[in-house]
Each structure stands twice: as C-alpha cells, then as structure tokens.
Amino acid sequence: MPYVLGIDVGTCRTAAALCRQNGSTWGDAEAVQLGERTATAPTVVYFAADGTVVVGDAADRNAASDPANAARDFARRIGDEVPLMVGREVCTAETLTAVLITWAVNEVSTAEGEPPKHVVVTHPADWGNHRRRLLHRALRQTNLDNVTLLPEPVAISENHAAAEDVQPGDALGVYDLGASGLAVAVVRRSQVGTFDVLNSAESVDSNGGYSFDDVVFEYVRNQGGGIDPADPDAWPKLARLRQECVAAKEFLSASTEATVREILLTRAEFEEMIRTSVQAGIEELLRIIRPATDLKTVVVSGGSARIPLVSELVKAEVPSRTVIAPEPELACARGAAIVASRLAPAPQAAPAPVTSSDEAPPPPPRPHIEVTPLELPAPRKAMRALTGKPKLVGGVSALVLAAGVGLTFYMRSEDPPKPPAPGSSAVAPVNNSKPTPLSGPAVTPTATPSQPPPSSSSSSKKSSATKSSTATKTGEDGR
C-alpha cells in the first residue's frame, strides 16, 4: 500500500512515522518501530572491522565495547567544518546523518514492501540554507532524492493541529525538551494552513536528557563507590552502569522510585536534583513567547517531556494553555509524516479488480414476462384495409379499370357490333347473347376529346333505340 514517511533524527534517538494511503486520501500518522524493543532507535553509527556499517541498537551495543569506531551526537554538527574521526575514517556530520536516514528508509521499505512516495526529515529551527544544502547533497549521494527538510517546531505544530483546532492566525509556543537540550519557538498558522516560525532559540546550558542521565549516574557512583580506572574492563563496566542509570531515569517517569545496583532513588530526590535546570528552561520559554500576546497554546514535546516535573513547571507558568503531546518523543516524526502526505501526489484509488469470464458468477434468471397482444381497431375503409396507405388508391383503381377492360374484350361475341346511329355516342352491346355478370363494376368508356359531349336529346334517342333493339331481339328469340 502506498505511504509517505516522516523521520526525526534526534541527538540521542531517531523516530519515524508514516501515513498510508486510504482510498483517495492519506490516513493518520502512525509510528514506525525502528528499535528492537521501542519505537525509536539509538542515533549511533558503527563502523565494523569487516567494512560494514551498523546502525541503531546493534551499533549501540558494539559502541559499548568499541567506542572508537562508533559515532554519536553528529546530527547537530552539520555545517561544522571540522570532520569527525570514526576509527580510521574521516566523516562529515552530514554524511553520517545521511547514512542514518537511509538506514531508516530501508528498514521501513523492507517492512512495507515498497519505498515511500515522499520523505520529510526534520531539522533544528535555526538551520540556514547552507546546512540544508549540505544534508540534501549527502542524501542524493545515497540515492534519496524525494526528501523535504522541515523545521522541528513546524512538525510539532502540525502534529498538534491534527488533533486540536488551530485556526489561521493562531500562534503556538513549542517547548521541545530533548536529549541534548531545550529548543523553544513561536509559530503562527498562515491562511493556507501551514506554519511559519516567528521566533526560536536553543538553550546552551546542559538542561536536556543527557544532563539528567549524568545526574543519576553521579548519584549512583557516589552511593555505591567508583570503578577503578586501572581495571582493563573499566570502560565496559562504566558503559553498562550508565545504561542502568538511563533506564532508572525513564522508569521514574511512571513510578515513584527505582533501584540501581541496590541503590534506591526516589522520584522526589531525582526531581530535586534537576529542578534548577528545568526552571532555567522555563525562563527561556517565557522569554521567547512573551512578545506573542495572542499565544493560544504551548505544546510540550520531546523525550524528556515525560518527566512529571517538566509538565508541572510549564503548566504553572503558562496556566490553562499547556498541552502535553501524546507520546512526546514521536510528536516531531508524526508531524513530518503529516506534511509528507501534503507534499506527495494525490493518491489514486485502486481500480476495481477485473473478473474473468470463468470466474464471473452466472447471470440471474430472466424474469417471466406475460405479453398481451394489442387489439388493432378495424379499418374504416375497404381500400385502406387493402393498401394500408391512402396514397395508393389511385394505383389500385387503375388496376381495377385495366382488369375490366380486359374482361370486356375477352367475353365479346364473333358478330360485329352494329354501328351506332348517326349522331349518337351511345355504345351498343358487345355480345348478342345474355351478358355474363362481372364481379367488378361496369365500365363506360369516356368520350374522345374530338367529339362534343352528348346532349340531353341524344340521351333520349339513345334510350329509345336501346329499348327497340331489345324488343326486337326478344321477339326473335321467341321464335
């Protein structure tokens, strides 16, 4: 199924989220599991002795025993002219970041069965064109071309706007507490629905997740005794102890106490140790958001935002306007995936599957239909019933006339007819015998145009002559 991908490369952990195609639209942002046990993966790149490059949890394990061949904290160093030395390799920060991003894209592509339609990668708000160009160039060298870079405060705001109503013109404050420190910003939603960064700042003091890990690590070492530096296994032991302290710190976000090598640490003790650093971050937030008099909400995000003291102090300073992002360590990646769904081409709905004739279901039975014949009206004229069209009457009349003339000549006798009386136009009978009745009507030839039409006196004479002739024939027949 087509999808778009959002990636947040943090100093300590890397997170990813995607939006899958849902018909003709994109679905909601979903977190992608990059780590072996958690959704996020360590931002660590390890160069193995055989020349392979290992990323994520496997790189973090190898770095514990061979730190010289591992690279950490490189994402924030893009643009630094001084390269990093990883084992015997000289690498730039943008190259290592591109390797990590490419690994994340490949992991998701393998799980989904296809590459993403578009990728959005977040970066700090204070990056300029130079740093963005460096990362784009490094990504193109790894064959990643469809990548868009997005400021982190914008991505966090997009994730917040997906769940809350943010109108055009509304201003939001962003409090992002990560591993390396605190990043605060003010953004405003534009009329077209995007977010513009109005002001931003990053803390220079150690008040992030790394500094909180150091506090717990020092507390456990002071309570349980140090590790002899002369011990050949000193470094692996210190690395394992620090991992246990990090796990204890994360456990205190949900519990009131934790134990590290039989040393008890309560949440109240931990919060008292980090209160000064957290309060300094709150003051930085207030300084950035103070000019925005129409600020609507302050969104708290980042992995260290799960510490209860952080949300407590922010809510105390910005009452009724503080919102803790759900799964704050994934808020930035989710927002990046949402923006990627807008930048990718509009998804097309999958065409309906074509069913072959063999697989097609049989057609439904044809319903029974009773047909009632129409009763045509009786014709009003005999000629109309014969021809069906009135314009053929003349032709039929001509046929009847021709048939009558033919019968007349066929049935005449051998005796020649008597000539008519002079001056008469009457027609004498054509046969001395009794005429045979015809089925057709009697036909009277019309007068020729050269003869004048008969007058009424002529008609009278014709009648008298006809009657005399008839009487004479009757007498002869009587004899």
KANORTA-V621311 format. One record per backbone hydrogen bond with DSSP energy under -1.0 kcal/mol. NH is the residue of the N-H (numbers start at 1). CO is the residue of the C=O. E is the energy in kcal/mol with one decimal. If there is no record, write none. Layout:
nh: (NH NH)
co: (CO CO)
e: (E E)
//
This chain:
nh: (4 5 6 7 8 10 14 15 17 18 19 21 22 25 27 30 32 34 35 41 43 44 45 46 47 48 51 54 56 60 61 62 63 66 69 70 71 77 80 84 86 87 89 91 96 97 98 99 100 101 102 103 104 105 106 107 108 109 110 111 112 113 117 119 120 121 122 123 127 132 133 134 135 136 137 138 139 140 141 143 144 147 148 150 152 155 156 157 158 159 160 161 162 163 164 169 170 172 173 174 175 176 177 178 183 184 185 186 187 188 189 190 193 196 198 199 201 203 207 209 210 212 213 214 215 216 217 218 219 220 221 222 223 224 225 231 234 237 238 239 240 241 242 243 244 245 246 247 248 249 250 251 252 254 255 258 260 263 265 267 270 271 272 273 274 278 279 280 281 282 283 284 285 286 287 288 289 290 293 295 296 298 299 300 301 302 304 305 306 307 310 311 312 313 314 315 316 317 318 321 323 325 330 334 335 336 337 338 339 340 341 343 344 360 385 386 387 388 392 393 396 397 398 399 400 401 402 403 404 405 406 407 408 409 410 411 413 424 459 460 461 462 463 464 465 466 467 468 469 470 471 472 473 474 475 476 477 478 479)
co: (19 118 17 120 15 13 41 8 6 30 4 2 25 22 20 18 16 39 38 14 12 42 71 54 69 52 48 46 44 56 57 58 59 62 66 67 45 74 77 91 89 68 86 84 92 93 94 95 96 97 98 99 100 101 102 103 104 105 106 107 108 109 3 146 5 148 7 150 124 128 129 130 131 132 133 134 135 136 137 140 139 145 119 121 123 151 152 153 154 155 156 157 158 160 160 189 167 187 297 185 299 183 301 181 176 201 174 199 172 196 170 194 190 188 186 186 184 182 205 178 179 208 209 210 211 212 213 214 215 216 217 218 219 220 221 228 231 233 234 235 236 237 238 239 240 241 242 243 244 245 246 247 248 251 251 265 263 260 258 256 266 267 268 269 270 274 275 276 277 278 279 280 281 282 283 284 285 286 291 292 171 321 173 323 175 328 177 302 303 304 307 307 308 309 310 311 312 313 314 318 298 300 327 330 331 332 333 334 335 336 337 339 340 356 381 382 383 384 389 390 392 393 394 395 396 397 398 399 400 401 402 403 404 405 406 407 430 421 455 456 457 458 459 460 461 462 463 464 465 466 467 468 469 470 471 472 473 474 475)
e: (-1.8 -2.6 -3.1 -2.6 -2.7 -1.6 -3.0 -2.3 -2.3 -2.6 -1.8 -2.6 -3.5 -1.4 -3.5 -3.0 -2.6 -2.8 -1.0 -2.3 -2.6 -2.0 -1.7 -3.3 -2.8 -2.5 -1.5 -3.2 -1.5 -2.1 -2.1 -2.0 -2.2 -2.0 -1.1 -1.5 -2.7 -1.3 -2.2 -3.7 -2.8 -2.0 -2.4 -2.9 -1.9 -2.2 -2.3 -2.1 -2.0 -2.5 -2.6 -2.0 -2.1 -2.5 -2.4 -2.3 -2.2 -2.5 -2.3 -1.8 -2.7 -1.8 -3.1 -2.0 -2.1 -2.6 -2.0 -1.8 -1.3 -1.7 -2.6 -2.0 -2.0 -2.5 -2.5 -2.0 -2.3 -2.2 -1.5 -1.6 -2.3 -1.8 -2.4 -2.4 -2.4 -1.9 -2.4 -2.1 -2.4 -2.0 -1.9 -2.7 -1.3 -1.2 -2.2 -2.9 -2.3 -2.8 -3.1 -2.9 -3.0 -2.8 -2.3 -2.4 -2.4 -2.7 -1.6 -2.8 -2.5 -2.2 -2.3 -3.1 -1.2 -2.5 -3.1 -1.5 -2.4 -2.8 -1.8 -2.4 -3.1 -1.6 -2.1 -2.2 -1.6 -1.7 -2.6 -2.6 -1.9 -2.4 -2.2 -2.3 -1.8 -2.4 -1.4 -1.4 -2.1 -2.0 -2.5 -2.4 -2.3 -2.3 -2.4 -1.9 -1.9 -1.9 -2.5 -2.1 -2.0 -2.3 -2.1 -2.0 -1.7 -1.3 -1.7 -2.7 -2.6 -1.0 -2.9 -3.2 -2.1 -2.9 -1.8 -1.5 -1.2 -2.2 -2.7 -1.7 -1.6 -1.8 -1.9 -1.6 -1.9 -2.4 -1.8 -1.6 -2.4 -1.3 -1.5 -1.2 -2.7 -3.3 -3.4 -2.7 -2.6 -1.9 -1.6 -1.4 -1.2 -1.5 -1.0 -1.1 -2.0 -2.3 -2.2 -2.3 -1.5 -1.6 -2.6 -1.2 -2.8 -2.5 -2.6 -2.4 -2.2 -1.9 -2.0 -2.0 -2.1 -2.1 -1.7 -1.6 -1.9 -1.2 -1.9 -1.8 -2.5 -2.0 -1.7 -1.7 -1.9 -2.4 -1.9 -1.6 -2.3 -2.3 -2.3 -2.2 -2.0 -2.1 -2.1 -2.1 -1.9 -1.9 -1.7 -1.9 -1.2 -2.1 -1.8 -1.4 -2.4 -2.6 -1.8 -2.1 -2.8 -2.2 -2.1 -2.3 -2.4 -1.9 -2.0 -2.5 -2.2 -1.7 -2.1 -2.1 -2.2 -1.4 -1.5)
//
